[in-house]
Amino acid sequence: MAAALRQDLGVEVSLSRGSWGTFEIAVNGKVVAKKGLAGFPTETEVVAAVRRELGAATSG
């Protein structure tokens, strides 16, 4: 997913170790996607969520 975010959006990505079973994607400290009851979000869902948040950050 990090590679997709770099390639599709040109963003810098950092990985942080969390507690066991934790998977969250955050943009500027705001969680925009995470593992839920249905499992992991798809790569497409993660890229779309980050794109939306980046758009919101630049427009307002």
N, C-alpha and C positions, 0 to 999 in steps of 0.2 A: 504494500500500500504506500509506503514511503516513496518508492520509485514512481508510482503513478502520480502522486501529489507533486513531486518534483517535475516530472515530465509534462503533465497536463496543465498545471497551474504555475509552475516556475517558482514554487515556494521552498523555503528552507525548512527542513524537517529535522526534529530531534526526537530521539527515543529515550524514554525514562522507564526505569524498572518500577513496577508497582507491586501491590500485594498479589498473592496467588489468585489467578482467575480474573484479574482486572484487565480490561481493555477499553481505553477511552482515547478519543481524538479531541484535542483542544486547540482552539485558535485564540491566541492572546489571553489564555487562562480560562476561556469559556468552553465547556464541553459541548461539542456539536454532534458527536456520534459515540456510541459505546455499545458494548456487548450487552444484550438483554436476554429475556427469556427465550426468544427465538434463535439466539446464538449471535454470531458475529455479523456486523453489517457487511454488505458486499463492498468491493472496491468502488463500484459505481456510486453507491450510496454515500460512501465517505468522501469521494471527490466532490459530489454535488453538495453535501453539507458544508464542506470547507469553502467551496465556491460561493455559496449563499452568504456565509458569515463574512467572508472577505468583501463581498459586494456591500453588505450592510455596514461594514466598518468604514468603507471608503465613501459611502453616500450620506452618512449621518454623523 
